[in-house]
Amino acid sequence: MASCNIFTSRTARSIEASQDLGASPHKTFFRVILPLSLPGLLAGATFAFVLSLGDFLAPLLVGGPSGTMIANLVQSLFGAAYDWPLGAAISVFILIITLSLLALTQRVEKRWSFE
């Protein structure tokens, strides 16, 4: 839904202008449509990544006990293994990666902002 608002009359006018100026469909996509949809794509990818970090139950049910996911590893380090320092280190590492990704996404969205 984030990108739905972008593809309104403004995009239709931009695509029509691109075609009127003689751009090929390939150039129209990469120079008009993709830059306009990039904020929505980044928002969707960020939501999917951040929400998947805290997922404990689905990997356990789908992959079984043999599949190792980061959230399940941290849970087992704090719970069954009683290795709290390693669990805390992995948690902080995941937090740093997540915050770095969010900062990078925010910087890219500001750079590609058309408003």
DRENVODREN-864132 format. One record per residue: x negated, y negated, z negated of N, C-alpha, C in turn. Coordinates in steps of 0.001 Angstrom, whole numbers, plus 500000, padded with zeros to 6 digits. Atoms other than C-alpha are relative to their C-alpha. Layout:
# DRENVODREN-864132
XYZXYZXYZ;...
//
This chain:
# DRENVODREN-864132
499192501190500000500000500000500000499144498739500000;500832501199500063497051497667499503499724499439501388;500298500486498654496325497500503214501259499707500810;498752500223499265499999497326504236500266498514500202;499781501435499901500147493608503538499097499349501040;500956500574499046497117492978505754500522500128501429;499560499738498635498696494508508855501388499426500254;498741500677499712501442491979509350499821499186501272;500045500799498775501873489269511922498609499462500293;501351500514499780498337487980511385499150500978500806;500765498996499271496846491243512610500506500127501429;499445499907498645499209491422515555499513498839500860;500506501160499253498180487917516600498512500137500299;501439499822499791494500488765516148499716501045501068;500189498962498977494776491935518232500385499460501365;499586500591498731496668490068520929498960498995500503;501041500955499600494036487318520931498760500723500486;501163499214499582491280489915521186500202500582501393;499708499450498671492977491541524172500033498894501047;499955501121499058493595488148525808498602499522500371;501371500442499743489889487348525497499157501081500677;500670498975499205488993490595527265499230501034499207;500707498996500795487777492773524403500582501385500274;499551498621499818487934496523524853500670500482498711;499385499471501226489977498628522409498961500362498930;501080499660500927486698499800520868499521498758499240;500442501245500630485529496238520213501113499408499134;498880500513500792488996495243518988500073500714498658;499953499250501247488928498012516421498876499578499057;501135500268500878485435497295515110499838498533499622;500176501421500304485627493501515203501238499326499423;498773500618500507489277492844514265500658500882498939;499208499149500881491071495804512692499201500480498793;500799499480501103488267497309510603499636498928498970;500274501015501031487160494044508942501234499572499213;498785500369500724490776493226508073500462501097499040;499553498906500850491390496661506585498950500426498985;501065499597500910488069496948504719500334499769498525;499660500133501427489335495465501416500960501088499502;499081498937500393492187497981501318499327501356499946;500730498740500014489889500850502197499082500094498789;500869500000501174487419499854499491500796500162498710;499171499867501200490185499496496911500489501436499835;499543498614500067491567502933497756498896500964499629;501124499125500323488151504583497641499559499819498553;500386500253501392487345502921494324500994500625499035;498992499379500860490643504008492773499832501516499971;500141498548499943490125507587493956498762500461499236;501230499608500684486546507707492644500135499860498490;499900500243501441487280506200489239500992500963499361;499026499075500571490365508345488684499489501434499979;500506498629499966488503511517489655498947500255498931;501010499796501035485831510936486992500598500552498708;499392499552501245488238511571484142500874501217500147;499125498860499746489910514606485656499408501265499387;500475498795500667489496517608483364500788501241500414;499136498838499851492448519875484009500030500542501429;499864499533498616492716520009487819498802500826500471;501111499145499573489154521286488478499975501342499282;499972498748500747489581523879485766501050500949500566;498930499161499464492871525123487238499718500422501443;500222499693498588491822524945490885498727500803500209;501291499358499777488172525955490694499717501162499090;500261498942500958488348528284487728498851499625499082;501060500314500951485787528486484956498601499981500625;501332499969499380482902529065487386499633498663500639;500273501302499398483245525629489009499586498985498945;500494500974500968481224522956487226500233498598500534;499767501397499690482500519395487361499380499171498881;500698500827500978480881516475485564500836499808498738;499147500215501171483862515807483300500065501251499133;499958498759500762484042519468482293498658500284499328;501323499825500594480278519539481672499865499146498741;500071500879501169480500516559479326500899500532498885;499088499450500997483479518111477576499370501214499311;500617498822500606481597521377477030498771499634499171;501158500417500794478469519557475806500426499433498649;499529500535501269480452517708473162500735501057499178;499171499041500716482713520646472291499276501273499621;500509498662500289481232524109472595498505500024499733;501454499919500109477506523424472943499445499159498854;500445500913501064477260520733470233498687499291500370;501187500741499541474626518955472330500426498561500255;499472501351499894475830515449471614499037499025500663;500893500948499310472675513589472736500036500145501519;499936499803498553472764515157476208501364499600500547;498663500412499575476522514664476447500138498486500043;499960501459500013476127511019475469499170499415501134;500854500493498908473289510538477976500697500148501348;499281499798498736475334512021480819501188499045500087;498863500928500004478356509925479785499565498581500318;500501501349499729476305506720479778499551499884501449;500421500001498598474810507648483155501207499880500933;498779500083499197478305508177484600500608498600499891;499469501350500199479423504855483087499196498979500802;500846500926499229476455503036484663500282500132501494;499697499795498578477169504592488061501364499394500343;498657500530499742480859503679487810500014498473499998;500045501461500050480186500080486766499211499418501172;500757500447498829477570499733489521500841500075501263;499130499863498840480047501023492075501081498924500011;498985501047500065482715498613490860499415498625500316;500646501283499696480264495680490993499681499894501484;500289499993498566479186496681494503501269499804500815;498723500152499306482804496990495610500506498570499907;499564501383500164483619493572494179499179499060500872;500864500844499169480624492023495958500335500144501474;499652499773498590481556493622499283501348499383500326;498687500598499758485193492529498934499922498479500064;500158501453499932484116488944498245499336499597501308;500706500318498748481800489024501260500921500118501213;499121499751498856484491490397503589501346499318499844;498721500659500237487264488174502235500297499026501134;499588500866498900489204486359504938500974498935499534;499025500973500500491269484135502696499319498710499657;
//
